[in-house]
Amino acid sequence: MSNESASTTDCDNKPRVLIYCQHVLGMGHLIRSMAIARALRNCSVVFVNGGESLSGVDTPSWVTIVNLPPITTDSEFQSLNVHGESTSLEQVQQARKRTLFELVGHVRPDVVIIELFPFGRKRFAFELLPLLAHIRLSAPSTKVVCSLRDILVTKPDHVRHEDWVVSLMNRYFDLLLIHSDPTFQTLDETFSRCHDLRCEVQYTGFVTQGSDLSADVQTTDDQSVSDGRPLILASVGGGRVGYELLDSSIRASTLLIQKLPHRMLVFTGPYMPEQQYVELHELAAQCSHIQVRRFTSSFESLMHQATLSISMAGYNTCMNLLNTGTRALVWPFTGHKNDEQTIRAKKLEQRGLLTLLRPTDLTPEQLAEKILASLSASHARTPHSINTNGGRETALSIERLAQQSDNRTTRSAWGSVSMPQPGQWQTALRQFLDEKQTEGRELHLFLRDDDVDEDEESLKHLLDLALARGVPMNLEIIPGRLTPACTATLKNVLRADRALLSLDQHGWIHSNHEPEGRKYEFGPSRSFTQQLNDIAQGKAILESTFEELFFPAFTPPWNRCTTDTYRALDELGFRVLSKDRGKDGITGYRFSEISTTLDLYTWKGGARMKAPHEIVQVLISQMDMLPMVGLLLHHKVMEREAFVFLDQLMAELTRSAAVRLHTFQTLLPLTRESQTVPR
């Protein structure tokens, strides 16, 4: 597999499909996704591979391969790894995000298929959540599909995990395709929240690689595998796990060769560590009837000719067994408390379609007995009625979806934030930013959004913008009104990037305590003790809810408070106070003041967004004079026009190398400089 140009010029009349597949340990996800790509013969397909490139995989003419910089994991799924000492994980992650965004813009897919996520691959939220937000905002006609295998891995925090899955599926996805036969395995057997999914859900049947009997199978030193002796095929998929099974298989074969003449063909998988591959090769070197290879693209053809298969119980291998009817001994992978292969293998054994190996069967002597018993059994193929036409059914579903008009029920009320032709304010801002970049200036800005308490659509839309643009935001949370749904929404975004949001405190319950005059929650009518208790109570809620994700910054409701408030914040250990910047800065306390300088709204006579050219005119002036500029947002009153403008503004700012966008935490080192707004 190698990168090719993702061009659509020759296939403009075909539905355009982009498939994202991330394989991290084995290659089962890659093989199944590529089988789907081959089934989409009536589409123009761009296949995005996020794992290691695999040579020898046949790619049809309608499929273009794009290999992202590969990311893999260890066998316990504890860490992500990149290849190359000169490249960090963070650099690879940023490069992958850029590539995915560019592909969506260039390919303009009718359908994007994402394999497994969000049911799995949480560690890849760093690129998939921004991608989903980008599609929702900038390519709303693109349909999004989750491609899911038959059985999910049990999660230790399954309640929270299923909340996460339902939230993302209902916001970003149009269709869930389950590659299983519901008479064999249903999703609700390993996922309890199926009834909460609002997108369409379809079972496709199992996806198989299809017969490749015409492929070249001369892989055994020019000897035909059909020479009259039984052929035993031993394999372990990708090869990062399963060494013990192959080692025992080779040793069992040497014990059997005198009693039962046979041939054994061993496939270690392309990802087996070199040292283990060498050990197996040396172990088999003295046995002319055993040959060790890494990989073949003709595996199912070989299985058709094999008398017995010894393997693990991965999805694709089990589908090969169903297609060929080959007798089989399977040893399920159980690492990291993973019971997926065990569930599948036990169900197939109950139907008489294979024999399950137990841990005690892995000694060479015991395995030799199992092999002998299997080869001595009846050769009659056990019939089954399991639907294995999943590739074709998937293709039909995708083709139908590509032709449908946009009917996603969870679309934002504001629609897409499309980018019109640049207006005068954009031209003026670009010229200013280009000048400052030429001068070598750094322009420091931050965004602060107030009144975060519920998971309303406007907040989710703002968070999509943060994800899609990579713009950090400071969110001021009202602790006494914070809902569990809002908490979950914020934590979901932080899975993509923990540094993207600063979760701060916005008063206590945003309640006015002044009998007359201007509104205050922490005003002259409240004593120091009353203020201290309210702020402490709110801080305790946010600390227990968000733990280390909470940052001790405080914004008073209505941007007003008293010196008693300052004393309380100082005593409670807050690091930042943020309000509307006045003529004189607040000094003499251990916290720093980082206040906003520009409100997008005017409030006299009701909330009304200022004209874009007025906002930008003031913004340019402030960026030119101030060491840092703060934009104040109010998602609760923002309408479509405000979000369109904000997205356009962020596009201009993030395009410039002179601009640095901050959270309060990254701004703290800069707060020693004077920050005053001319009045």
Secondary structure, DSSP 4 states (H G I P E B T S, - for coil): --------GGGTTSPEEEEEE--SSSSHHHHHHHHHHHH-TTSEEEEEE-S---TT----TTEEEEEPSPEEE-TTS--EEES-TTS-HHHHHHHHHHHHHHHHHHH--SEEEEESTTTS-GGGHHHHHHHHHHHHHH-TTSEEEEEE-S-PPPPTTHHHHHHHHHHHHHHH-SEEEE-S-TTT--GGGT-TTGGG--SEEEE---------TTS----STT--S-SSS-EEEEE-TTSSS-HHHHHHHHHHHHHHTTTS--EEEEE--TTS-HHHHHHHHHHHTT-TTEEEES--TTHHHHHHH-SEEEE---HHHHHHHHHH--EEEE----GGG--HHHHHHHHHHHTTS-EEPPGGGGSHHHHHHHHHHHHHS--PPPP------HHHHHHHHHHHHHHS----TT--TT------S--HHHHHHHHHHHHHHHHT--EEEEEEEEEE-S--HHHHHHHHHHHHHT--EEEEE-GGG--HHHHHHHHHHHHH-TTSEEEEEE-SS-----SSSS--SSSTTS-HHHHHHHHHHHHHHHHHHHGGGEEEEEE-GGG---HHHHHHHHHTT--EE-SB--SS---SSSSEE--B-EESEE-TTS-EEPPHHHHHHHHHHHHHH-SEEEEEE-TTT--HHHHHHHHHHHHHHHH-TTEEEE-HHHHGGGTTS------
